[in-house]
Amino acid sequence: MDTCSISDYLHFLPVLIFQKEEEGFEHQEAMMPSVPAPDGLLLLDDLRELRLTDPRLPMSYRKKVATTKFVHWPIEIRFCALNTNTNQSKSDPRYWFRAKGKLSDDQALHRCVVAFASDLIFSGVSLNPHRRKGFKSASLSLDHSMWFHRHLRADDWLLFVVGLR
């Protein structure tokens, strides 16, 4: 089993199960939501800078953003809508993402990158039903399943729509 550790701290422990590709049924109709194209949207890094100075956000939140170590991910993320959500706010984000840099043509690699990227934002959204003023949480990885019904490229823009039913 592969792991990723930094400074003796385990950051990533995947359990991956792959099935050989086979023809199958189409299980849902793909309906593209109305969202802006990724090229005109701000990068996550730029969004962080805006949050440092946005007067609509509480000063306590801006100070927290300023003092929290910013980790640059190997994934580019561009949110479809700017908002003033903090960890006390509920949101169901829609965002575009892609791997930074060109990847090989190996579909297993592309699917692993998408699975990794799905954890980056999705885990925070899972807490939305429990949000309240003063609520504190830590980042976590979810135990979830992903099914890939078609080939994809994780180094091309992919739209991730998160919603809790």
DSSP file (Angstrom, degrees, kcal/mol; ACC not computed):
  #  RESIDUE AA STRUCTURE BP1 BP2  ACC     N-H-->O    O-->H-N    N-H-->O    O-->H-N    TCO  KAPPA ALPHA  PHI   PSI    X-CA   Y-CA   Z-CA
    1    1 A M              0   0    0      0, 0.0     2,-0.3     0, 0.0    14,-0.1   0.000 360.0 360.0 360.0 136.9    0.0    0.0    0.0
    2    2 A D        -     0   0    0     12,-0.2     2,-0.3     2,-0.0     0, 0.0  -0.645 360.0-179.1 -87.6 143.8    1.3    3.5   -0.9
    3    3 A T        -     0   0    0     -2,-0.3     2,-0.5    10,-0.2    10,-0.2  -0.928  20.1-143.8-134.3 162.4    1.4    6.2    1.7
    4    4 A C  E     +A   12   0A   0      8,-1.7     7,-2.6    -2,-0.3     8,-1.4  -0.986  26.4 172.5-126.9 119.4    2.4    9.9    1.6
    5    5 A S  E     -A   10   0A   0     -2,-0.5     2,-0.4     5,-0.2     5,-0.2  -0.968  16.8-168.3-131.4 148.3    4.1   11.3    4.7
    6    6 A I  E >  S-A    9   0A   0      3,-1.9     3,-1.4    -2,-0.4    -2,-0.0  -0.998  79.0  -7.9-132.8 126.5    5.8   14.5    5.5
    7    7 A S  T 3  S-     0   0    0     -2,-0.4    -1,-0.1     1,-0.3     3,-0.1   0.908 128.2 -57.1  54.1  46.6    7.8   15.0    8.7
    8    8 A D  T 3  S+     0   0    0      1,-0.2     2,-0.5    -3,-0.1    -1,-0.3   0.657 112.1 120.5  61.9  18.0    6.7   11.6   10.1
    9    9 A Y  E <   -A    6   0A   0     -3,-1.4    -3,-1.9     0, 0.0     2,-0.4  -0.964  65.0-128.9-114.6 123.4    3.0   12.6    9.8
   10   10 A L  E     +A    5   0A   0     -2,-0.5    -5,-0.2    -5,-0.2     3,-0.1  -0.574  33.4 168.3 -73.1 120.9    0.8   10.4    7.6
   11   11 A H  E     +     0   0A   0     -7,-2.6     2,-0.4    -2,-0.4    -6,-0.2   0.700  63.5  24.3-103.5 -26.1   -1.1   12.7    5.1
   12   12 A F  E     +A    4   0A   0     -8,-1.4    -8,-1.7     2,-0.0    -1,-0.3  -0.954  50.0 169.8-151.0 120.7   -2.6   10.3    2.6
   13   13 A L        -     0   0    0     -2,-0.4     2,-0.2   -10,-0.2   -10,-0.2  -0.823  22.3-165.4-132.0  92.1   -3.4    6.6    2.9
   14   14 A P        -     0   0    0      0, 0.0     2,-0.5     0, 0.0   -12,-0.2  -0.531  17.1-166.1 -84.1 145.1   -5.4    5.4   -0.1
   15   15 A V        -     0   0    0     -2,-0.2     2,-0.4   -14,-0.1    -2,-0.0  -0.944  24.3-179.0-121.4 105.9   -7.4    2.2   -0.4
   16   16 A L        -     0   0    0     -2,-0.5     2,-0.5     2,-0.0    96,-0.0  -0.895  16.3-173.0-116.5 134.3   -8.1    1.9   -4.1
   17   17 A I        -     0   0    0     -2,-0.4     2,-0.4     2,-0.0    -2,-0.0  -0.993  10.0-167.3-125.4 125.7  -10.0   -0.8   -5.9
   18   18 A F        -     0   0    0     -2,-0.5     2,-0.4     0, 0.0    -2,-0.0  -0.871   6.1-158.3-114.5 146.7  -10.1   -0.8   -9.6
   19   19 A Q        -     0   0    0     -2,-0.4     3,-0.1     3,-0.0    -2,-0.0  -0.931  32.5-101.5-118.3 145.6  -12.4   -2.8  -12.0
   20   20 A K        -     0   0    0     -2,-0.4     2,-0.1     1,-0.1    -1,-0.0  -0.320  47.7 -96.7 -63.1 149.5  -11.5   -3.6  -15.6
   21   21 A E        +     0   0    0      0, 0.0     2,-0.3     0, 0.0    -1,-0.1  -0.423  53.9 163.9 -68.9 140.4  -13.3   -1.4  -18.1
   22   22 A E        -     0   0    0     -2,-0.1     2,-0.1    -3,-0.1    -3,-0.0  -0.987  41.7 -94.1-152.8 156.4  -16.5   -2.9  -19.6
   23   23 A E        +     0   0    0     -2,-0.3     2,-0.3     1,-0.0     0, 0.0  -0.420  55.6 153.8 -69.0 146.0  -19.5   -1.7  -21.5
   24   24 A G        -     0   0    0    125,-0.1     2,-0.1    -2,-0.1    -1,-0.0  -0.895  41.5 -64.4-157.7-173.4  -22.5   -0.9  -19.4
   25   25 A F        -     0   0    0     -2,-0.3     2,-0.6     1,-0.1     0, 0.0  -0.438  44.7-113.9 -80.3 154.8  -25.7    1.0  -19.0
   26   26 A E        -     0   0    0      1,-0.1     3,-0.1    -2,-0.1    -1,-0.1  -0.834  30.3-169.8 -85.3 123.5  -25.9    4.8  -18.8
   27   27 A H        +     0   0    0     -2,-0.6     2,-0.3     1,-0.2    -1,-0.1   0.645  61.4  14.2 -95.3 -16.0  -27.2    5.5  -15.3
   28   28 A Q  S    S-     0   0    0      2,-0.0     2,-0.5     0, 0.0    -1,-0.2  -0.995  74.2-110.2-154.7 154.2  -27.9    9.2  -15.5
   29   29 A E        -     0   0    0     -2,-0.3     2,-0.7    -3,-0.1    -2,-0.0  -0.750  35.0-127.5 -86.1 131.8  -28.3   11.9  -18.0
   30   30 A A        -     0   0    0     -2,-0.5     2,-0.6     2,-0.0    -1,-0.0  -0.701  29.7-179.4 -81.5 116.3  -25.5   14.4  -17.9
   31   31 A M        -     0   0    0     -2,-0.7    -2,-0.0     0, 0.0    -1,-0.0  -0.960  21.2-140.8-118.0 113.9  -26.9   17.9  -17.5
   32   32 A M        -     0   0    0     -2,-0.6    -2,-0.0     1,-0.1     3,-0.0  -0.599  20.6-133.2 -74.3 121.0  -24.3   20.6  -17.5
   33   33 A P        -     0   0    0      0, 0.0     2,-1.1     0, 0.0    -1,-0.1  -0.299  28.9 -96.2 -69.0 160.8  -25.3   23.3  -14.9
   34   34 A S        +     0   0    0     -2,-0.0    -2,-0.0     0, 0.0     0, 0.0  -0.691  68.1 142.7 -80.8 102.8  -25.1   26.9  -15.9
   35   35 A V        -     0   0    0     -2,-1.1    46,-0.1    46,-0.0     2,-0.1  -0.951  53.2 -95.5-137.7 155.9  -21.8   28.0  -14.5
   36   36 A P        -     0   0    0      0, 0.0     5,-0.0     0, 0.0    45,-0.0  -0.367  48.0 -97.0 -70.0 153.8  -19.1   30.4  -15.8
   37   37 A A    >   -     0   0    0      1,-0.1     3,-1.0    -2,-0.1     4,-0.2  -0.376  32.5-120.4 -66.2 149.6  -16.1   29.0  -17.7
   38   38 A P  G >  S+     0   0    0      0, 0.0     3,-1.9     0, 0.0    -1,-0.1   0.803 102.1  71.0 -65.9 -30.3  -13.0   28.4  -15.5
   39   39 A D  G 3  S+     0   0    0      1,-0.3    -2,-0.0    39,-0.0     0, 0.0   0.767  99.4  47.8 -63.2 -25.0  -10.6   30.7  -17.4
   40   40 A G  G <  S+     0   0    0     -3,-1.0    -1,-0.3     2,-0.1     2,-0.2   0.385  97.6  91.6 -94.1   4.6  -12.4   33.8  -16.2
   41   41 A L  S <  S-     0   0    0     -3,-1.9     2,-0.2    -4,-0.2    39,-0.1  -0.627  80.7-101.2-102.1 157.9  -12.5   32.8  -12.5
   42   42 A L        -     0   0    0     37,-0.3    37,-0.5    -2,-0.2     2,-0.1  -0.476  33.6-117.6 -76.1 144.0  -10.1   33.4   -9.7
   43   43 A L     >  -     0   0    0     -2,-0.2     4,-2.3    35,-0.2     3,-0.3  -0.413  29.0-110.3 -70.8 156.2   -7.6   30.8   -8.5
   44   44 A L  H  > S+     0   0    0     33,-1.5     4,-2.0     1,-0.2     5,-0.1   0.872 120.5  56.4 -56.0 -38.9   -8.0   29.6   -5.0
   45   45 A D  H  > S+     0   0    0      1,-0.2     4,-1.5     2,-0.2    -1,-0.2   0.907 109.0  45.9 -60.8 -42.4   -4.7   31.3   -4.1
   46   46 A D  H  > S+     0   0    0     -3,-0.3     4,-1.9     1,-0.2    -2,-0.2   0.865 108.6  56.2 -68.4 -36.8   -6.1   34.7   -5.4
   47   47 A L  H  X S+     0   0    0     -4,-2.3     4,-1.9     1,-0.2    -1,-0.2   0.881 103.5  54.6 -62.9 -38.7   -9.3   34.1   -3.5
   48   48 A R  H  X S+     0   0    0     -4,-2.0     4,-1.0     1,-0.2    -1,-0.2   0.924 106.3  51.6 -60.4 -44.5   -7.3   33.7   -0.3
   49   49 A E  H >X S+     0   0    0     -4,-1.5     4,-0.6     1,-0.2     3,-0.6   0.897 108.7  50.9 -60.9 -40.5   -5.7   37.1   -0.9
   50   50 A L  H >X S+     0   0    0     -4,-1.9     4,-1.2     1,-0.2     3,-1.1   0.874 104.4  57.9 -64.0 -36.6   -9.1   38.7   -1.4
   51   51 A R  H 3< S+     0   0    0     -4,-1.9    -1,-0.2     1,-0.3    -2,-0.2   0.745  96.3  64.2 -67.6 -22.4  -10.4   37.2    1.9
   52   52 A L  H << S+     0   0    0     -4,-1.0    -1,-0.3    -3,-0.6    -2,-0.2   0.786 117.4  25.0 -69.5 -25.9   -7.6   39.0    3.7
   53   53 A T  H << S+     0   0    0     -3,-1.1    -2,-0.2    -4,-0.6    -1,-0.2   0.427  84.2 123.4-119.8  -1.4   -9.0   42.4    2.8
   54   54 A D    ><  -     0   0    0     -4,-1.2     3,-1.5     1,-0.2     8,-0.1  -0.505  46.7-157.5 -69.7 113.4  -12.7   41.8    2.2
   55   55 A P  T 3  S+     0   0    0      0, 0.0    -1,-0.2     0, 0.0     4,-0.1   0.666  87.5  68.3 -68.1 -14.5  -14.6   44.2    4.6
   56   56 A R  T 3  S+     0   0    0      2,-0.1    -2,-0.1     3,-0.0    28,-0.1   0.701  88.4  79.5 -75.4 -17.9  -17.7   42.0    4.5
   57   57 A L  S <  S-     0   0    0     -3,-1.5    28,-0.1     1,-0.1     5,-0.1  -0.673  96.9 -98.8 -90.2 144.4  -15.9   39.3    6.3
   58   58 A P     >  -     0   0    0      0, 0.0     4,-2.2     0, 0.0     3,-0.4  -0.301  26.7-125.7 -59.7 142.9  -15.5   39.5   10.1
   59   59 A M  H  > S+     0   0    0      1,-0.2     4,-2.6     2,-0.2     5,-0.2   0.865 111.0  58.5 -58.2 -37.0  -12.1   40.8   11.2
   60   60 A S  H  > S+     0   0    0      1,-0.2     4,-1.8     2,-0.2    -1,-0.2   0.891 107.4  47.0 -61.5 -37.9  -11.6   37.7   13.4
   61   61 A Y  H  > S+     0   0    0     -3,-0.4     4,-2.5     2,-0.2    -2,-0.2   0.924 111.0  50.6 -68.3 -44.5  -12.0   35.5   10.3
   62   62 A R  H  X S+     0   0    0     -4,-2.2     4,-2.3     1,-0.2    -2,-0.2   0.888 110.5  50.2 -61.6 -39.0   -9.6   37.7    8.2
   63   63 A K  H  X S+     0   0    0     -4,-2.6     4,-1.9     2,-0.2    -1,-0.2   0.897 109.6  51.2 -65.0 -39.4   -7.0   37.4   11.0
   64   64 A K  H  X S+     0   0    0     -4,-1.8     4,-1.3    -5,-0.2    -2,-0.2   0.920 110.2  48.6 -63.7 -43.1   -7.4   33.7   11.1
   65   65 A V  H  < S+     0   0    0     -4,-2.5     3,-0.3     1,-0.2    -2,-0.2   0.913 111.4  51.3 -60.4 -42.8   -6.8   33.5    7.3
   66   66 A A  H  < S+     0   0    0     -4,-2.3    -1,-0.2     1,-0.2    -2,-0.2   0.829 115.2  40.5 -65.6 -33.3   -3.7   35.7    7.7
   67   67 A T  H  < S+     0   0    0     -4,-1.9     2,-0.4    -5,-0.1    -1,-0.2   0.574  93.1  96.6 -95.8  -9.5   -2.2   33.6   10.4
   68   68 A T  S  < S-     0   0    0     -4,-1.3     2,-0.2    -3,-0.3    -4,-0.0  -0.666  84.5-111.7 -82.4 131.7   -3.0   30.1    9.0
   69   69 A K        -     0   0    0     -2,-0.4     2,-0.6     1,-0.1    -2,-0.1  -0.433  30.8-135.4 -62.6 127.7   -0.3   28.5    7.0
   70   70 A F        -     0   0    0     -2,-0.2     2,-0.6    -4,-0.1    -1,-0.1  -0.778  14.4-155.4 -91.4 122.1   -1.4   28.4    3.4
   71   71 A V        -     0   0    0     -2,-0.6     2,-0.7     0, 0.0    -2,-0.0  -0.857  10.9-138.9 -99.5 122.3   -0.7   25.0    1.7
   72   72 A H        -     0   0    0     -2,-0.6    -2,-0.0     2,-0.0     0, 0.0  -0.717  22.6-147.6 -82.2 118.6   -0.3   25.2   -2.0
   73   73 A W        -     0   0    0     -2,-0.7    -1,-0.0     2,-0.2     0, 0.0  -0.438  20.2-123.6 -83.5 157.9   -2.1   22.1   -3.5
   74   74 A P  S    S+     0   0    0      0, 0.0    26,-2.6     0, 0.0     2,-0.4   0.294  94.1  79.6 -80.5  11.7   -1.1   20.3   -6.6
   75   75 A I  E    S-B   99   0B   0     24,-0.2     2,-0.4    42,-0.0    -2,-0.2  -0.968  76.7-137.0-121.5 132.4   -4.6   21.0   -7.9
   76   76 A E  E     -B   98   0B   0     22,-3.1    22,-1.6    -2,-0.4     2,-0.4  -0.758  25.3-170.3 -83.8 134.1   -5.9   24.2   -9.4
   77   77 A I  E     -B   97   0B   0     -2,-0.4   -33,-1.5    20,-0.2     2,-0.4  -0.994  12.0-178.5-129.5 133.1   -9.3   25.2   -8.0
   78   78 A R  E     -B   96   0B   0     18,-2.6    18,-2.9    -2,-0.4     2,-0.2  -0.957  20.8-140.5-132.3 114.2  -11.6   27.9   -9.3
   79   79 A F  E     -B   95   0B   0    -37,-0.5   -37,-0.3    -2,-0.4    16,-0.2  -0.484   9.3-138.1 -74.4 141.8  -14.9   28.5   -7.6
   80   80 A C  S    S+     0   0    0     14,-2.8     2,-0.4     1,-0.2    -1,-0.1   0.757  87.8  30.9 -71.7 -25.7  -17.8   29.4   -9.8
   81   81 A A  S    S-     0   0    0     13,-0.4     2,-0.2   -46,-0.1    -1,-0.2  -0.996  76.3-132.4-138.1 131.5  -19.1   32.1   -7.5
   82   82 A L        +     0   0    0     -2,-0.4     2,-0.3    -3,-0.1    -2,-0.0  -0.584  38.2 167.0 -74.4 142.4  -17.4   34.4   -5.1
   83   83 A N        -     0   0    0     -2,-0.2    -2,-0.0     2,-0.1     0, 0.0  -0.911  45.9-122.4-147.2 175.8  -19.0   34.5   -1.7
   84   84 A T        +     0   0    0     -2,-0.3     2,-0.2   -28,-0.1    -2,-0.0  -0.127  55.8 148.5-112.9  34.4  -18.3   35.7    1.8
   85   85 A N        -     0   0    0    -28,-0.1     2,-0.2     2,-0.1    -2,-0.1  -0.466  21.4-178.1 -71.9 140.2  -18.8   32.3    3.4
   86   86 A T    >   -     0   0    0     -2,-0.2     3,-2.0     4,-0.0    -2,-0.0  -0.573  52.8 -79.2-118.3-172.4  -16.7   31.5    6.5
   87   87 A N  T 3  S+     0   0    0      1,-0.3    45,-0.2    -2,-0.2    -2,-0.1   0.580 132.6  57.2 -71.5  -4.2  -16.7   28.3    8.5
   88   88 A Q  T 3  S+     0   0    0     43,-0.1     2,-0.3     2,-0.1    -1,-0.3   0.440  94.8  87.9 -96.6  -1.1  -20.0   29.4   10.1
   89   89 A S  S <  S-     0   0    0     -3,-2.0     2,-0.4    43,-0.1    43,-0.1  -0.700  72.6-131.3-102.3 149.2  -21.7   29.7    6.7
   90   90 A K        +     0   0    0     -2,-0.3     2,-0.3    41,-0.1    35,-0.1  -0.790  35.6 159.1 -94.2 138.9  -23.4   27.0    4.7
   91   91 A S        -     0   0    0     -2,-0.4    37,-0.1    34,-0.1    -2,-0.0  -0.987  37.2-151.8-155.0 151.9  -22.6   26.6    1.1
   92   92 A D        -     0   0    0     -2,-0.3    70,-0.1    71,-0.1    -2,-0.0  -0.829  37.7-152.2-120.1  87.9  -22.8   24.0   -1.6
   93   93 A P        -     0   0    0      0, 0.0    69,-2.2     0, 0.0     2,-0.4  -0.186  16.9-160.6 -71.0 153.0  -19.9   24.9   -3.8
   94   94 A R  E     + C   0 161B   0     67,-0.2   -14,-2.8   -13,-0.1   -13,-0.4  -1.000  26.7 165.2-123.0 126.4  -19.5   24.4   -7.5
   95   95 A Y  E     -BC  79 160B   0     65,-2.4    65,-3.3    -2,-0.4     2,-0.3  -0.993  34.8-130.7-146.4 153.1  -15.9   24.6   -8.6
   96   96 A W  E     +BC  78 159B   0    -18,-2.9   -18,-2.6    -2,-0.3     2,-0.3  -0.765  33.2 175.7 -93.9 144.7  -13.6   23.8  -11.5
   97   97 A F  E     +BC  77 158B   0     61,-2.2    61,-2.3    -2,-0.3     2,-0.3  -0.990  11.8 165.9-147.3 158.3  -10.4   21.9  -10.8
   98   98 A R  E     -B   76   0B   0    -22,-1.6   -22,-3.1    -2,-0.3    57,-0.3  -0.962  42.5 -91.0-161.9 158.2   -7.5   20.3  -12.7
   99   99 A A  E     -B   75   0B   0     55,-3.3     2,-0.6    -2,-0.3   -24,-0.2  -0.446  44.7-111.9 -68.7 145.2   -4.1   19.0  -11.9
  100  100 A K  S    S+     0   0    0    -26,-2.6    -1,-0.1    -2,-0.1     2,-0.1  -0.721  85.7   7.4 -78.4 120.3   -1.3   21.5  -12.1
  101  101 A G  S    S-     0   0    0     -2,-0.6     2,-0.3    54,-0.1    -2,-0.1  -0.205 102.6 -53.0  96.5 169.9    0.8   20.4  -15.0
  102  102 A K        -     0   0    0     -2,-0.1     2,-0.3     1,-0.0    -2,-0.1  -0.647  50.6-156.4 -86.5 136.5    0.5   17.7  -17.7
  103  103 A L        -     0   0    0     -2,-0.3    52,-0.1     1,-0.2    -2,-0.0  -0.714  23.0-101.5-107.5 161.7   -0.2   14.1  -16.7
  104  104 A S        -     0   0    0     -2,-0.3    -1,-0.2     1,-0.1     6,-0.1  -0.060  40.2-101.1 -67.0-179.9    0.5   10.9  -18.7
  105  105 A D  S    S+     0   0    0     48,-0.1     2,-0.5     4,-0.0    -1,-0.1   0.384  78.7 127.8 -87.4   4.2   -2.3    9.1  -20.5
  106  106 A D     >  -     0   0    0      1,-0.2     4,-1.8     2,-0.1     3,-0.4  -0.489  48.5-157.2 -67.4 112.5   -2.7    6.5  -17.7
  107  107 A Q  H  > S+     0   0    0     -2,-0.5     4,-2.4     1,-0.2     5,-0.2   0.818  90.9  60.2 -62.8 -32.0   -6.4    6.5  -16.7
  108  108 A A  H  > S+     0   0    0      2,-0.2     4,-2.1     1,-0.2    -1,-0.2   0.914 105.6  48.7 -62.5 -41.0   -5.6    5.0  -13.3
  109  109 A L  H  > S+     0   0    0     -3,-0.4     4,-2.3     2,-0.2    -2,-0.2   0.929 110.9  49.9 -63.0 -45.8   -3.5    8.1  -12.5
  110  110 A H  H  X S+     0   0    0     -4,-1.8     4,-2.1     1,-0.2    -2,-0.2   0.894 111.5  48.5 -61.8 -40.4   -6.2   10.5  -13.7
  111  111 A R  H  X S+     0   0    0     -4,-2.4     4,-2.3     2,-0.2    -1,-0.2   0.869 110.3  51.4 -68.9 -36.6   -8.9    8.7  -11.5
  112  112 A C  H  X S+     0   0    0     -4,-2.1     4,-2.5     2,-0.2    -2,-0.2   0.902 109.3  50.6 -65.6 -40.5   -6.6    8.8   -8.5
  113  113 A V  H  X S+     0   0    0     -4,-2.3     4,-2.7     2,-0.2    -2,-0.2   0.917 111.2  48.2 -63.5 -42.8   -6.0   12.6   -9.0
  114  114 A V  H  X S+     0   0    0     -4,-2.1     4,-2.0     2,-0.2    -2,-0.2   0.907 111.1  50.6 -64.7 -41.4   -9.8   13.2   -9.2
  115  115 A A  H  X S+     0   0    0     -4,-2.3     4,-0.8     2,-0.2    -2,-0.2   0.915 111.9  47.9 -62.3 -42.4  -10.4   11.1   -6.1
  116  116 A F  H >X S+     0   0    0     -4,-2.5     3,-1.0     1,-0.2     4,-0.7   0.938 111.9  49.5 -61.0 -47.9   -7.7   13.1   -4.2
  117  117 A A  H >X S+     0   0    0     -4,-2.7     3,-0.8     1,-0.3     4,-0.7   0.825 100.9  64.5 -63.3 -31.4   -9.2   16.4   -5.4
  118  118 A S  H 3X S+     0   0    0     -4,-2.0     4,-1.0     1,-0.2    -1,-0.3   0.799 101.0  51.7 -64.5 -26.8  -12.7   15.3   -4.3
  119  119 A D  H <X S+     0   0    0     -3,-1.0     4,-0.9    -4,-0.8    -1,-0.2   0.725  92.6  75.7 -78.6 -22.8  -11.5   15.3   -0.7
  120  120 A L  H << S+     0   0    0     -3,-0.8    -1,-0.2    -4,-0.7    -2,-0.2   0.885 118.8   3.8 -62.6 -42.0  -10.0   18.8   -0.8
  121  121 A I  H >X S+     0   0    0     -4,-0.7     4,-1.2    -3,-0.2     3,-0.9   0.727 118.2  72.8-111.9 -35.1  -13.3   20.7   -0.6
  122  122 A F  H 3X S+     0   0    0     -4,-1.0     4,-1.6    -5,-0.3    -3,-0.2   0.827  89.3  61.2 -57.4 -37.9  -16.0   18.1   -0.2
  123  123 A S  H 3< S+     0   0    0     -4,-0.9     4,-0.4     1,-0.2    -1,-0.3   0.874 103.6  50.5 -62.0 -36.1  -15.2   17.2    3.4
  124  124 A G  H X4 S+     0   0    0     -3,-0.9     3,-1.1     1,-0.2    -1,-0.2   0.869 106.4  54.8 -67.4 -36.1  -15.9   20.7    4.5
  125  125 A V  H >< S+     0   0    0     -4,-1.2     3,-1.9     1,-0.2    -1,-0.2   0.825  95.8  66.9 -67.1 -31.0  -19.3   20.7    2.8
  126  126 A S  T 3< S+     0   0    0     -4,-1.6    -1,-0.2     1,-0.3    -2,-0.2   0.728  97.0  56.2 -63.6 -19.2  -20.3   17.6    4.6
  127  127 A L  T X  S+     0   0    0     -3,-1.1     3,-2.3    -4,-0.4     4,-0.3   0.536  77.3 100.4 -87.5  -6.6  -20.3   19.6    7.8
  128  128 A N  G X  S+     0   0    0     -3,-1.9     3,-1.6     1,-0.3    -1,-0.2   0.839  74.7  57.0 -51.9 -42.5  -22.8   22.2    6.5
  129  129 A P  G 3  S+     0   0    0      0, 0.0    -1,-0.3     0, 0.0    -2,-0.1   0.705 110.6  47.3 -63.1 -14.4  -25.9   20.8    8.3
  130  130 A H  G <  S+     0   0    0     -3,-2.3    -2,-0.2    -4,-0.1    -3,-0.1   0.353  82.1 129.2-107.6   4.5  -24.0   21.2   11.6
  131  131 A R    <   +     0   0    0     -3,-1.6     2,-0.3    -4,-0.3   -43,-0.1  -0.318  22.9 149.2 -66.8 141.2  -22.7   24.8   11.1
  132  132 A R    >   -     0   0    0    -45,-0.2     3,-2.3   -43,-0.1   -43,-0.1  -0.957  55.8 -70.3-160.3 162.4  -23.3   27.3   13.9
  133  133 A K  T 3  S+     0   0    0     -2,-0.3     3,-0.1     1,-0.3   -45,-0.0  -0.352 122.0  18.1 -59.9 132.1  -21.6   30.4   15.2
  134  134 A G  T 3  S+     0   0    0      1,-0.3    -1,-0.3    -2,-0.1     2,-0.2   0.401  87.1 148.2  86.6  -2.6  -18.4   29.4   17.0
  135  135 A F    <   -     0   0    0     -3,-2.3     2,-0.4   -48,-0.0    -1,-0.3  -0.470  27.5-166.3 -66.8 130.1  -18.3   25.9   15.4
  136  136 A K        +     0   0    0     -2,-0.2     2,-0.3    -3,-0.1    -1,-0.0  -0.942  11.0 170.5-119.8 142.9  -14.8   24.7   14.9
  137  137 A S        -     0   0    0     -2,-0.4     2,-0.3     0, 0.0   -13,-0.0  -0.948  22.7-136.0-144.8 164.7  -13.7   21.8   12.7
  138  138 A A        -     0   0    0     -2,-0.3     2,-0.1     1,-0.0    -2,-0.0  -0.869  35.5 -95.2-119.8 156.8  -10.6   20.2   11.4
  139  139 A S        +     0   0    0     -2,-0.3     2,-0.3     1,-0.0   -19,-0.1  -0.389  49.6 171.2 -69.4 147.7   -9.9   18.9    7.9
  140  140 A L        -     0   0    0    -21,-0.2     2,-0.5    -2,-0.1   -17,-0.2  -0.941  32.9-113.3-148.9 168.7  -10.5   15.2    7.3
  141  141 A S        -     0   0    0     -2,-0.3     2,-0.3   -18,-0.1   -21,-0.0  -0.918  32.2-133.5-109.0 137.3  -10.7   12.7    4.6
  142  142 A L        -     0   0    0     -2,-0.5     2,-1.0     1,-0.0   -19,-0.1  -0.599   9.8-128.1 -90.1 148.9  -14.0   11.1    3.8
  143  143 A D        +     0   0    0     -2,-0.3     2,-0.3     2,-0.0    -1,-0.0  -0.840  57.6 142.8 -89.7 101.9  -14.6    7.4    3.3
  144  144 A H        -     0   0    0     -2,-1.0     2,-0.4     2,-0.0    -2,-0.0  -0.929  44.9-126.5-142.8 164.7  -16.4    7.6    0.0
  145  145 A S        -     0   0    0     -2,-0.3     2,-0.4     2,-0.0    -2,-0.0  -0.858  15.9-166.4-113.4 147.0  -16.7    5.8   -3.3
  146  146 A M        -     0   0    0     -2,-0.4     2,-0.5     2,-0.0   -31,-0.0  -0.999   4.3-159.8-132.5 136.9  -16.4    7.1   -6.8
  147  147 A W        -     0   0    0     -2,-0.4     2,-0.7     0, 0.0    -2,-0.0  -0.971   5.3-156.5-116.5 127.8  -17.4    5.4   -9.9
  148  148 A F        +     0   0    0     -2,-0.5     4,-0.0     1,-0.1     3,-0.0  -0.911  15.2 174.6-107.1 112.5  -15.9    6.5  -13.2
  149  149 A H        +     0   0    0     -2,-0.7     2,-0.3     2,-0.1    -1,-0.1   0.582  66.6  27.3 -94.5 -12.0  -18.1    5.6  -16.2
  150  150 A R  S    S-     0   0    0      0, 0.0     2,-0.1     0, 0.0    -1,-0.0  -0.946  90.9 -88.6-142.6 162.5  -16.1    7.3  -18.8
  151  151 A H        +     0   0    0     -2,-0.3     2,-0.3    -3,-0.0    -2,-0.1  -0.408  49.6 176.9 -66.4 150.5  -12.5    8.3  -19.5
  152  152 A L        -     0   0    0     -2,-0.1     2,-0.5   -45,-0.1   -42,-0.1  -0.950  29.0-129.9-148.2 167.2  -11.4   11.6  -18.2
  153  153 A R    >   -     0   0    0     -2,-0.3     3,-1.3     4,-0.1   -48,-0.1  -0.980   6.6-163.0-124.3 117.7   -8.3   13.8  -18.0
  154  154 A A  T 3  S+     0   0    0     -2,-0.5   -55,-3.3     1,-0.3     4,-0.1   0.589  91.4  63.2 -75.4 -10.0   -7.5   15.3  -14.6
  155  155 A D  T 3  S+     0   0    0    -57,-0.3     2,-0.3     2,-0.1    -1,-0.3   0.339  94.7  73.1 -96.4   7.1   -5.3   17.8  -16.3
  156  156 A D  S <  S-     0   0    0     -3,-1.3   -57,-0.2   -59,-0.1     2,-0.1  -0.816 105.1 -83.0-106.9 156.9   -8.3   19.3  -18.1
  157  157 A W        -     0   0    0     -2,-0.3     2,-0.4   -59,-0.1   -59,-0.2  -0.402  49.0-172.6 -63.2 130.7  -10.8   21.4  -16.3
  158  158 A L  E     -C   97   0B   0    -61,-2.3   -61,-2.2    -4,-0.1     2,-0.5  -0.975  19.5-131.0-123.4 139.2  -13.5   19.3  -14.6
  159  159 A L  E     -C   96   0B   0     -2,-0.4     2,-0.5   -63,-0.2   -63,-0.2  -0.799  17.9-164.5 -93.6 128.2  -16.6   20.7  -12.9
  160  160 A F  E     -C   95   0B   0    -65,-3.3   -65,-2.4    -2,-0.5     2,-0.5  -0.961   4.2-171.1-113.8 117.8  -17.3   19.5   -9.4
  161  161 A V  E     -C   94   0B   0     -2,-0.5     2,-0.5   -67,-0.2   -67,-0.2  -0.948   4.0-168.2-113.2 121.3  -20.8   20.1   -8.1
  162  162 A V        +     0   0    0    -69,-2.2     2,-0.3    -2,-0.5    -2,-0.0  -0.914  15.8 156.0-112.8 132.3  -21.4   19.4   -4.4
  163  163 A G        -     0   0    0     -2,-0.5     2,-0.5   -71,-0.0   -71,-0.1  -0.968  31.4-140.4-154.7 139.3  -24.8   19.3   -2.9
  164  164 A L              0   0    0     -2,-0.3    -2,-0.0     1,-0.1   -72,-0.0  -0.871 360.0 360.0-101.0 130.0  -26.3   17.7    0.1
  165  165 A R              0   0    0     -2,-0.5    -1,-0.1     0, 0.0     0, 0.0   0.410 360.0 360.0 -95.4 360.0  -29.8   16.2   -0.3
